[in-house]
Amino acid sequence: MCQPHTDGFRVVITGKGGVGKTTLTSCLATVLAQNGINVLAVDEDPQMNLPHALGLGVEGASRIVPLNRHADYIEEKTGIRPGKSGWGAMFKLNPDVDDVVERFGLKVGENLNLLVMGTVKQAGGGCLCAENVLLDATIRHLALRRDEAILLDTPAGVEHFGRALAKGFNQCLVVADSTFNALTVACHSAVLARQIGIPSVYLVVNRVTEGGEDKLARFQEETRLDLAGVFDGMLMLPVEPQLEALDPEVTRIMGNRESRFAGAVTTLALRLSAPACSCSSADSTH
């Protein structure tokens, strides 16, 4: 039987917008923490919905200041104060961010911490390079941390791979539903994930209803793509009607032992936390 990773594991969650990345990230973080793994959930999505999904509530989430808005910290680490320096200003390309989790991480529950990154939304008011450098350095630092699970919830689409924000992560979950558009984005994301060196890339098909497997078969036939060749494994998450009623605190579904969705997420969490081995559970997440 596989044993949990002893040196930690790092998972980036990506995919088209609206397919349930944040829900999956929060539920995975919850079950991993319940299993005794020290989890750091990182919200890199500009919509910053992960705090809500993890149950912090509107008031608690509203008090969070994302990392990219801590001007003093950015200046301390990069030598540039956001909005005060023009183009061509000199800044540190490799700032030391060893203290970032200690200073800005938020304890959500037992074995579960949250770091909200934020993102640069628009130009203007000076050079934005310092913020980008800090965010990139933070992700690189997190990718080197040991003895914990790091889950990175990314923006919709594939643009973040252009800056290789997930480089150093060893597993990628590409989330899609069974629509043609979402599966197309998922296949593109898988290619980009491998280009930046992520060794294990899995497809998670969310909100699967009756006939979902037929849609996947039709997609493969029409595109001539073999999903088993594109991804290292695939997991189908059944549609869960209760999630809408629980929104935004969707992690409460993990306490429902009758939920097939919760059971599938628990299975996925066990797969992610086990190193590659010769046992059958490591061969596929189908």
Secondary structure, 3 states (H helix, E strand, C coil): CCCCCCCCEEEEEEECCCCCHHHHHHHHHHHHHHCCCCEEEEECCCCCCHHHHCCCHHHHHHCCCCHHHCHHHHHHHHCCCCCCCCCCCCCCCCCCCCCHHHHHCEEEECCEEEEECCCCCCCCCCCCHHHHHHHHHHHHHHCCCCCCEEEEECCCECHHHHHCCCCCCCEEEEEECCCHHHHHHHHHHHHHHHHCCCCEEEEEEEEECCCHHHHHHHHHHHHCCCHHHHCCEEEEEECCCHHHHHCCCHHHHHHCCCCHHHHHHHHHHHHHCCCCCCCHHHCCCC
